Amino acid sequence: MSKPNKNKADIHLTNQKIFVLDTSVILYDHLAYSHFKDNYIAIPSLVLEELDNFKNGNDTRNFEARHFIRLIEQASKNQRLDQWFNLGGNEIGKGIILLNENPSSFNATQIFGSDKFDHRILNSTLCLKENYPSAKIVLVSKDICLRIKAKALGILAEDYETGKIKNVDELYTGHSIIKLNEVEFNKLQSLKVLSFEDISITTPSSNHYFQFKFKRKIQLAYYSKVSGLVKTFKIKDIFKIIPRNAEQEFALHALLNTDIRLISLQGNAGTGKTLLALASALSQRQLFRQIYITRPTVPLSNKEIGFLPGDAKDKVDPFMAPIWDNLSFIREKFSGDEKMISKMDDWLKSEKIVITPLAFIRGRTLNKIFFIVDEAQNLTPHEIKTIISRAGENTKIVFTGDIYQIDTPYLDAESNGLTYLIESAKEHPLYAHINLRKGERSDLANLANELL
């Protein structure tokens, strides 16, 4: 194949950065090209081929693929794509589609094998280096193995950093333990409501929960950013679910607080995230038109839903089993109350409660919905934003997950949507976050979390 023609614009490529975007980056964020400001963006033709394979379907990556293809088509207009073309806007640079896959030096398909598109993408990048020896060529990919192979071939390679949160171990937890003196503690317990002028601690910049201590005495309290006041509270049980520690009480208070419309619960397996969210939703069922409980369908063993046997329900049930387990657990709490059990069955039949994969509700406006998104760590920042943007009037959205247990390829603790939400929304008055540390499922489950 012929090399791209060097027109007058190419004179300025000396010492210019050219970023080569891999398919994984575009499926993570279809607007990725716009985050490199006025630099040059190269797209290997094999990336377009892979995106074409992803364009059909309701999954997020299908959405990302379709939108990117449309954006490139709109940006190119009547321009040739094998030459540098304007990507649009004064702060966005130029783009090009790389057609040449036959470098004169190293050949990735000969070294690593010809069975993967990734190796042909490496060849396109090597050709680009040969065409523009004075430019700084950087391959950007969410695929660690591809980055390693690129570096082995002498290609600069880096992860896509937009949306990544550094120092996740210092991520906002939503609650603190504070020791008070006897006067402060007694005043808090007697008045129930205080301002931070009455206690010697710094005013938080966000909605925040406190475990105030004096010797062996403990008082839980909530600081509202809107009112500027600290109020004590005590939650005994919600829909027969009894909180077993302070963190679970914090979570229930946030879930029941009508002033809070967006909540995230982060913690290990067994900390009660999904159960608390579901119990709170059921206890507030009269305030909402429907209760939606959903989770992303991360394929097991690379088997997509469409390839699984059975009808639609048979296909999705394996993915939704943990949610059904939580609902069954709550149902068992009412084992002697036939009337309530019958009501819960009716709520499912009438779709007052809807349990469905996230892909099945894409594009819908969520009006007066209590919306629970489980396993939110398997979502990208763009997916989180899209879900929240669907919220209509009187809707409450709850994201639950564990940022250290990710099943989606190319996401990690720093780049997943749940981490991004916690860091980005922590100071908003409509938002509350609780990090749950203590497992309550069983001593055996705690052993796994602590020791293995």
TAPEUR-V734117 format. One record per pair of residues at least 4 apart in sequence whose ideal C-beta (glycine too) atoms are under 8 Angstrom apart, sorted by the first residue. I is the first residue (numbers start at 1). J is the second residue. Records with the same first field share a line. If there is no record, write none. Layout:
I: J  J
//
This chain:
1: 99  100  101  102
2: 99  100
3: 100  127  131
4: 82  83  96  98  99  100  131
5: 82  83
6: 10  131
7: 83  84
9: 84  94
10: 84  132
12: 16
13: 18  40  132  134  135
14: 134  135
15: 134  135  136
16: 39  40  132  135  136
17: 39  40  135  136  138
18: 39  40  41  42  128  132  135  136  137  138
19: 36  39  40  41  42  138  139  140
20: 42  43  44  98  121  124  125  128  137  138  139  140
21: 25  26  32  33  41  42  43  47  140
22: 26  47  118  121  139  140  141  142  143  146
23: 27  47  50  51  117  121
24: 28  141  142  143  146  160  409  410
25: 29  32  140  141  142  160
26: 30  32  47  51  64  65  68
27: 51  54  61  64  65  410
28: 32  64  142  160  380  382  410  411  415
29: 35  64  160  162  163  380  381  382
30: 63  64  65  67  68  71  382
31: 35  71  382
32: 36  140  160  162
33: 41  71  87  92  95
34: 87  89  92
35: 162
36: 41  93
37: 91  92  93
38: 91  92  93
39: 93
40: 84  93  94  95  96  135
41: 87  93  94  95  96
42: 95  96  97  98  124  125  128
43: 47  48  72  95  96  97  98
44: 48  97  98  101  120  121  124  125
45: 49  97  98  99  101  124
46: 50  101  117  120  121  124
47: 51  121
48: 52  69  97
49: 53  117
50: 54  117
51: 55  65  68  69
52: 65  69
54: 61  62  64  65
55: 62  65  66  69
56: 62
57: 62  359
58: 62  63  359  360  362
59: 63  297  359
60: 64  296  359  379  380  382  383  386
61: 65
62: 66
63: 67  362
64: 68  382
65: 69
66: 70
67: 71
68: 72
69: 73
70: 74
71: 75
72: 76  81  95
74: 88
75: 85  86  87  88  95
76: 81  85  95
79: 83  85  86
80: 85
81: 85  95  96  97
82: 96  97  99
83: 96
84: 94  95  96
85: 94  95  96
86: 92  94  95
87: 92  93  94  95
88: 92
98: 124  125  127  128
99: 124
100: 124  127  131
101: 120  123  124  127
102: 107  123  127
103: 107  123  126  127  129  130
104: 130
105: 126  130
106: 111  126  153  154
107: 111  123  126
108: 112  119  120  122  123  126  149  153
109: 113  114  119  120  123
110: 114
111: 119  153
112: 116  119  122  149
113: 119
114: 119  120
116: 120
117: 121
118: 122  143  145  146  149
119: 123  149
120: 124
121: 125  139  146
122: 126  139  146  149  150  153  155
123: 127
124: 128
125: 129  137  139  150  155
126: 130  153  155
127: 131
128: 132  137
129: 133  137  155
132: 137
136: 156
137: 155  156
138: 156  157  158
139: 146  147  150  155  156  157  158
140: 157  158  159  160
141: 146  147  150  157  159  160
142: 159  160  409  410  411  415
143: 147  409  410
144: 148
145: 149
146: 150  157
147: 151  157  158  159
148: 152  157
149: 153
150: 155  156  157
151: 155  156  157
159: 164  415
160: 415
163: 380  381  382  415  420
164: 414  415
165: 171  414  415  419  420  422  423
166: 414
167: 171
168: 403  413  414  419
171: 266  403  419  422  423  435
172: 206  422  423  426  433  435
173: 433  434  435
174: 207  208  209  250  426  432  433  434  435
175: 208  209  210  211  246  247  250  434  435
176: 208  209  210  211
177: 210  211  213
178: 199  201  210  211  212  213
179: 212  213  214
180: 184  185  188  199  212  213  214
181: 185  214
182: 186  214
183: 187
184: 188  198  199  200  214
185: 189  212  213  214  217  219
186: 190
187: 191  194  198
188: 192  194  198  199  212  219  221  230  232
189: 219  232
192: 231  232
193: 229  230  231  232
194: 198  199  229  230
195: 228  229  230
196: 201  202  203  223  228  230
199: 230
203: 223  228
204: 208  223  225
205: 225  427
206: 225  426  427  428  431
207: 222  223  224  225  254  260  429  431  432
208: 222  223
209: 220  221  222  223  250  253  254  432  434
210: 220  221  222  223  230
211: 218  219  220  246
212: 218  219  220  221
213: 217  218  219
218: 246
219: 232
220: 232  233  234  246  249  250  253
221: 230  231  232  233
222: 230  231  233  250  253  257
223: 229  230
224: 228  229  231  259
225: 427  429
226: 259  429
233: 249  253
234: 249
235: 243  249  252  253  256
236: 242
237: 241  242  243
238: 243  252  256  276  279  280  283
239: 279  280  282  283  330  333
240: 279  330  333  334
241: 275  276  279  330  333
243: 248  249  251  252  276
244: 248  272  438  440
245: 249  438  440
246: 250
247: 251  267  271  434  435  436  437  438
248: 252  271  272  276  436  440
249: 253
250: 254  434
251: 255  265  272  273  276  277  434  436
252: 256  276  279  280
253: 257
254: 260  263  432  434
255: 263  276  277  280  281  398
256: 280  283  284
257: 432
258: 287
259: 429  430
260: 396  430  431  432
261: 391  395  396  397  430  431
262: 388  396  397  425  428  430  431  432
263: 277  396  397  398  399  431  432  433  434
264: 376  398  399  400  401  418  421  422  425  431  432  433  434
265: 273  276  277  398  399  400  401  433  434  436
266: 273  400  401  402  403  418  422  433  434  435  436
267: 271  272  273  402  435  436  437
268: 402  404  405  436  437  439  449
269: 402  405  439  441  445  449
270: 439  440  441  442  445  446  449
271: 436  437  438  439  440  441
272: 276  436  440  441
273: 277  374  400  401  436
274: 278  322  323  326  372  374  400
275: 279  326  329  330
276: 280
277: 281  372  374  398  400
278: 282  293  323  326  327  330  372
279: 283  330
280: 284
281: 285  288  291  293  370  372  398
282: 291  330  344  353
284: 288  370
285: 291  347  352  370
287: 370  394
288: 368  369  370  394  395  396
289: 367  368  369
290: 351  352  353  354  368  369  370
291: 347  352  353  354  369  370  372
292: 354  356  361  366  369  370  371  372
293: 323  327  353  354  355  372  374
294: 355  356  357  358  360  361  371  372  373  374
295: 319  320  322  323  357  358  373  374  375  378
296: 357  358  359  375  376  378  379  383  408
297: 305  316  319  357  358  359
298: 319  375  378  407  408
299: 303  304  305
300: 318
303: 307  308
304: 308
305: 315  316  319  357  359
306: 315
308: 314  315  318
309: 314  315
310: 314  315
311: 315
312: 316
313: 317
316: 320  356  357  360
317: 321  324
319: 357
320: 324  355  356  357
321: 325
322: 326  374
323: 327  355  374
324: 328  355
325: 329
326: 330
327: 331  344  353  355
328: 332
329: 333
330: 334  344
331: 335  341  344
334: 340  341  344
335: 341
337: 341
338: 342
339: 343
340: 344
341: 345
342: 346
343: 347
344: 348  353
345: 349
346: 350  352
347: 352  353
348: 352  353  355
356: 360  361
358: 362  373  379  387
363: 390
364: 390
365: 390  392
366: 371  390  391  392  395  397
367: 392  393  394  395
368: 392  393  394  395
369: 391  392  395  396
370: 395  396  398
371: 387  391  395  396  397  398
372: 398  400
373: 379  387  397  398  399  400
374: 400  401
375: 400  401  407
376: 384  399  400  401  417  418  421
377: 401  402  403  405  406  411  416  417  418  419
378: 401  406  407  408  411  416
379: 383  384  387  408  416  417  418
380: 384  411  415  416  417
381: 385  415  416  417  420  421
382: 386  417
383: 387  417
384: 388  399  417  418  420  421
385: 389
386: 390
387: 391  397
388: 397
391: 395  397
399: 418  421
401: 405  418
403: 413  416  418  419
404: 413
406: 411  412  413  416
408: 416
410: 415
411: 415  416
412: 416
413: 419
414: 419
415: 419  420
416: 420
417: 421
418: 422
419: 423
420: 424
421: 425
422: 426  433
425: 431  433
426: 431  433
439: 445  446  449
441: 445  446
442: 446
443: 447
444: 448
445: 449
446: 450
447: 451  452
448: 452
//
